Amino acid sequence: MTEEISKEVKSEIFKLVSMPGTEIENIPTIINNEFETNLDYEEVMKILSDEYLKHDLDYGRRLCCRF
């Protein structure tokens, strides 16, 4: 199902994740109400983990902790 999700929905997920005070458990409900989709918590976590692995977001932390 991850391939069927539009870029607009993905960008909204990333925006919600970066907002302070937004719980990840609430993101599927917010997205489903706004875009009339049928996402669940597992699909949101899959999108976030794919993005994490695609951009190797752990790289900066490894550089920081190495010294």
N, C-alpha and C positions, 0 to 999 in steps of 0.2 A: 504494500500500500504506500510505502514511502515514495515510490516513483510517481504516484498519481497526485501528490500534494503539490500545489502551486507554489511558486516563488513568493507570492504575496503572503500566503499562509505561513511559510517558513520564516519570512522576515518578521512577521507579527509574533511568532513564537520566540524568536531571538530577542525581539524588543521587550517582550514580557519577562523573559528570563533575566534580562539586565536591569529591570526596574526593581528598586528596593521595595520590600514588603510583599511582593508577589510570590506566592507559594507555587511550586512546580505542580503540585497535585491539583491546583485550581486552573492551570493553563488549558487543559482540554475543554473544560466547561466554558471558559471565556471564548476560546477559538470556535467551539461548536455553536455558541450563540451568535457570534459576530459573522461567521462565514457559512453557517448552515452546513457544516461538515459532520463527520461521525468519527472523530479522533478519540482515542482513549489514552490513558497514561503511558502504556507501553509503547505506543507509536510515537508519542512526543519524546520519550526517552531514547528511542531508536534514532530519531532525527538529530537529537542533541549529541548522541554518541558518534554518529556518522560524521557530523561536522567537526567534532573534537578530533577524531582520527584523521580526517581529511586535511586539517590545517595544523596538525601536530601541536596543539595548544600547550602541551606539557613542556615543550622545548625551552621556553623562557624560564620556567621554574628550575629545570635541570641546570641551566647556566648559572642562575642565581645561587643555587645551593652547592654548586661545585667548589666555590671559592670560600 
